[in-house]
Amino acid sequence: SFSKGPPFAYHRREERHSNFVTAARGSPDGGAMVSAGMDGLIAAYDGKTSEFKAEFESPAGKSGSVWALAWSPDGSKVVSGGGDKSVRIWSPTGSQVGSAVVGKDAGDMQVGVSWLEQGPVSVALDGTLRKWDASCAALGELQGTQGSVNAVSYDKVSGTYLWGASCQSVGLATASAFQTGAGLKRVKLRTSVAQVLGRQEQGAAGCVASTQDGTMWVIDPAAATVVKELKADVGSAVGLEWLSSAQVVVATRKKVLAGFDVGGGISEAWRIHLPGEPTALAATSTKAGTFVAVTIAFEGVVTAKKVARPIHIYNVEGSTAKPLVQLEHHVADVTALSFTSDGLRLASGDGERKLATWNFDGESWQLGHTGWSSSHTARISCLGWAVDGCNLVSGSLDRHVQVWNAGETSARLKVEDVHKGGVNSICFDDKKALVTGGADGCLKLYQLA
């Protein structure tokens, strides 16, 4: 429908498209208009009278819906993005000037276009931004993330940041790429990525990811390719940690705690059925042994009487994992755990915003700090220690991040509104830089002084 104004009032109706109209754009000078639809048609109109002028040509290979249109700033060209994964540039009269097909997957559909002073830009369903010249020759691309960032990690071997997202991909970026946006890489997997794990030492076969369907993946960060995969049927991972350079441990929503060898191929080394659904996982390897900390969701009836939510510590030796001790302090479900790099301290956070630390003297675990007064207003969702163990960082569903000094009982720093929808995951690199990922699909990098 066309309206005239101001004041705007109905003028006339043009039934040119046989399906939904997806875009309508006027030229910069107002002299022309174009429309596109799910029928694949692009039509041109007089901008002042609204009279139909022409249908754009339909060159060989063009098919499916046209999702987006944009004019060049001088009004001499029109760019379109389509469901056939193509970007096309047209003259205002409908002749094709140039075209490019960007892929074959559903995520490659071009769902948005714009024409900046530097040239046209398109965005794909999978979040990838591409820049083009006026003849539709590719000038570069920037791979983004659609949906929530569920996990972040750092690969010490290659100096690469990793993140797992609900858009079925693992993102990879070096420090320079992270800050400039150039050179970001992505590995597409089959389902939403629940956890990612960067290498902490030489000798590991690659970085590890776990997807919602229970599949374990080993990824080469340099080549951004999958090296190995195993359909483990353990369920979606709540936590994923290294036990050694050749073995990882995973806790899943199917009440499973399992170790996987990832050195040669991928194979299950051991499995324990937990008494309930796990809520958090951490692991460490010290001179005294290899330990796994896991917490279980409370499944009883909530009453006025507080019930302890213990942290279960397991000792892993080879292909066996044995219960060692239960640490009791929290009276709400523990939602985050993290060991220091030397394994001598464990931090825990719960659904009632309480924080605690535990000290290991080589033989037993003792309760350490409990006096940190958290100003989070929702459950603590993630914890992480700096490499030197001097700072602990907490992230919360309340969108905020807090930085704590290990030797003090007050927050050193509070960073507000880090991620809309909540902070899902945090990690440190080897230079004390903090990376956060959240429900808003964003990643942020902070340098702690």
LUMVO-178276 format. One record per residue (C-alpha): x, y, z. Coordinates in steps of 0.02 Angstrom, whole numbers, plus 50000, padded with zeros to 5 digits. Each point is the difference from the previous one (the first is absolute). Layout:
<pts>
XYZ/...
</pts>
This chain:
<pts>
500005000050000/500575017749961/499605015550104/500165018649961/500355014050121/500345007850116/498794997450079/500134982349933/498444991849933/499644984649895/500355003249815/499954983849902/500344981350007/501184990249886/499754981149997/501644996349913/500664986350116/499214982850016/500694997150175/500545010250151/500945016149966/501674999450094/500755017049959/499535016949926/501275013949978/499965017649927/501475007449908/501015013850087/499235013749891/498244993050017/499794997749813/499894981049999/499484985350109/500334981349998/499144985450088/500474981850025/499044984750057/500004981850045/499494996549821/501765005249946/499375015149905/500805017350007/498915013949931/500365018349961/498795014650020/499965018749969/500415008250166/498795014549977/498494991849917/500264982150067/499664993449825/500774983149959/501495001649882/500834983149977/500424983050071/501844996550028/500704986649888/500154982150061/501744994049949/500484981749995/500284992850173/498885012450091/498704991350108/499085001050165/499505015150102/500835017149996/500205005450181/500805017249992/500295015249890/501055015950013/500425014749886/501745006849971/500235017650072/499965007849826/498464990049947/500874992149852/499904982050060/499004988150109/500694985450100/498954984850048/500244985150116/499114983749968/499544982950063/501034992449859/501545005750101/500365013649874/500405018550004/499525009049839/500275017849939/498765007749877/499735015649900/498415009650051/499164993649842/500274981750049/501554994449906/501224989650102/501705008150018/500864986550104/499664985250113/500834988250122/499434984050086/500774998450173/499654981950051/498854985050000/499384998550180/498385007350070/501055011750107/500725007849842/498345007949950/500245018849981/498675007750112/500585018250011/500905012749890/500565018050014/501005011749890/501305010450091/501105013449925/501364986849981/498844987749910/498654987050033/499974988850153/498984984150026/499604989450152/499644981349994/498814990050107/501514993050095/500575017650046/501415001949874/500265017849935/500725001949825/500645015549912/499875002049810/500535012349866/498795008149877/500154985349878/499684987050138/501804994450020/500344994150179/501125011550104/499964990950167/498934992250134/499735000350187/499274984650083/498845003650144/498984989850122/498134997550001/499154996050166/500804997050167/501864997650034/499954985150117/501844997650040/501685008749978/501774993250019/501815003949957/501224988949906/501725003150076/500914990249864/499445010949854/499485015850095/498234998349935/498365004850085/498574987849974/498135001550026/498574988049977/498315006749944/498224994449979/500155003349812/500884983049985/501765006949986/501655002350089/500815017049974/501895002549997/501005016050013/501775005350042/500255015450110/500225011549850/498524992649908/498945001550157/500335018750007/499955004449815/498674987749940/501114994449856/500484981649987/498624992850110/499694981649962/498564988550031/499764981150004/498224994649962/499344985150098/498324991249995/499135006850154/500165013450133/501725000250084/499854997650189/501845000450051/501725003949925/501734996850068/501655007249940/501654990750025/500965004150158/501634991449952/500954992749853/499584982249952/498115001449991/499284994749832/498945015749986/498665010450081/498444990850058/498165004349983/498404991650058/498345002849912/498234998550065/499754982949922/501444992850103/501284999649859/501825003350047/501075009349873/501885002949985/500405015949901/501615006349922/499965018850038/501315004549870/499074991849855/498275003150077/499494982249960/499314984950092/501344986950030/498944986750086/498254997550066/499104987350108/498124998350024/500174996350185/498154999750048/500345008250168/498835014849979/500295018750002/501535005250099/499885010950156/501895000650015/501554994349904/501774999850073/501744993049966/500664986050111/501614998549901/500615004449825/499174984049939/498414998850104/498505011250036/498554998250122/498215005049962/498465001550111/498334999349909/498155002550028/499744981349983/500784998350174/501634993849927/501795003950051/501184992649871/501815000549945/500514999849817/501704996349926/500345012549861/501824996249963/499924987949853/498164998149956/498555004250115/499444986450118/499104999050165/501214995750141/498804999250147/498235004650051/499095003350164/498135001950020/499675014650115/498585000250128/499245015449916/500235012749862/501675009150016/500025018950017/501865003949990/501684991749964/501845003750029/501574989449989/501855001350041/501584989749999/501245002250144/501464990450072/498794992350122/498854993649863/498715004349868/498385006550074/498275003449931/498755011150091/498164998349954/498385006150078/498254992749988/498325008949986/498884998050152/498494989249955/499084999550166/498615010850070/500565017550045/499595004050182/500475013250127/501394988750061/501615002749902/500724984549918/501854999149959/500484999449815/501684991150006/501435001349877/500494982249951/501874997449977/500584984949897/501764993349982/500404994349822/501334986849971/500184993349824/498314992949948/499165001350171/499225014250099/499664997350185/499035011050122/501225008550118/499105012750109/498485011550009/500235018350040/498515007850090/499655018550019/498725005649871/498134998350035/499475004549821/500454990949840/501815003349954/499985007249825/501845003749967/501694992250046/501795004549955/501744993950052/501555010850001/501324994849874/501044991650138/498464990650063/500235005750180/498435010650008/498224996949945/498695013749983/498134996550009/498475010949968/498174996050022/498225004749952/499835011450151/501495010549943/501184993250135/501864997649965/501254988950090/501774993649976/500804983750055/501854996850035/500914983649965/501574996250102/500464984249904/498984988650111/498335008150043/498845014249950/499605014150121/498745014149984/500875016549963/499135016649960/498135001250034/499915018550038/499935006749822/498415010249995/499344997449824/499005014449929/499334989149860/498115000349994/499784983049916/500864983150003/501854998949966/500194991749830/501894998849978/501655002150092/501805001649942/501705002550081/501365010749923/501584990349956/500945006450153/498554995650116/499915017850069/498305004249926/498374990649991/498655005749879/498154996150016/498685001849865/498144999750031/498294998849923/499805018250056/501115005449853/501445005850111/501804994450031/500935002150165/501894998750027/500604994450172/501705000950084/500454983050068/500685007450162/498565012050035/498164998450041/499355014349894/499755001349813/501445008349910/498975004949850/498234998549935/499645001149814/498155002649968/498914994949852/501344989549918/498764988849907/498145002149974/499124984250056/501424994950114/501844995350003/500164981749948/501874996850004/501685008150040/501824995349978/501745007550015/501404999149874/501834998450052/500235019050009/498625003550127/498755005649869/498214995250039/498784994049867/498134999250031/498584992449899/498145002550024/498214996749951/500065015349885/501194991049881/501435012050039/501784997350059/500975013050097/501845001550042/500635008950157/501785002950059/500234999150189/501315011950067/
</pts>
